[in-house]
């Protein structure tokens, strides 16, 4: 049996180890089985209603990497030496609206909700999207809903990587229109069903960060309401 305190310490150590790596060692490559393990923890991440509104693009093609590097100020200094580079796409409103073909297929063939219960389930989704979160007011609202969910697998993959000694850096430093155009030209957005959300570089650090992790005090962040 795994000792709980030892496991807790192992997890906390991983959080202290993880930092947004600015410079990767280009001579070190993440083993395929480790990278697949990291991606699997992203795939298993939770999502609203279980709809999984994301796709992970593992960009290893050097020509495409150069295009991304030149178009993204956040990736410019990291992408050339990173072992693996992942772009997380979010599904657009054509897939995330309660009555979309994607949702119908997902609840039928992935979630295996019986046909007789699908109507009631989708009515609840419609109520949530229309009234609770006001997501049907415009296309951007639905995309933002999907986009913020992509940060769940983003965080899980970075933590998983840290637990096995692999570094990472989340990247938002890019122009969305420019990046979407590059990905569209590569046929990776599936005719508007996806749009870029966030990017992650994975690899091995060249050097440790100069200072301990700086965070606000626990009691400044956490408030117990009893």
CORBELGI-V489679 format. One record per helix or strand of 2 or more residues. SS is the DSSP state (alpha for helix, beta for strand). FROM is the first residue (numbers start at 1). TO is the last residue. If there is no record, write none. Layout:
BEGIN
ss,from,to
SS,FROM,TO
SS,FROM,TO
END
This chain:
BEGIN
ss,from,to
alpha,4,17
alpha,32,43
alpha,48,50
beta,54,58
alpha,62,71
beta,84,91
alpha,93,96
alpha,101,110
alpha,115,132
alpha,139,163
beta,167,171
alpha,176,185
beta,194,203
alpha,218,221
END
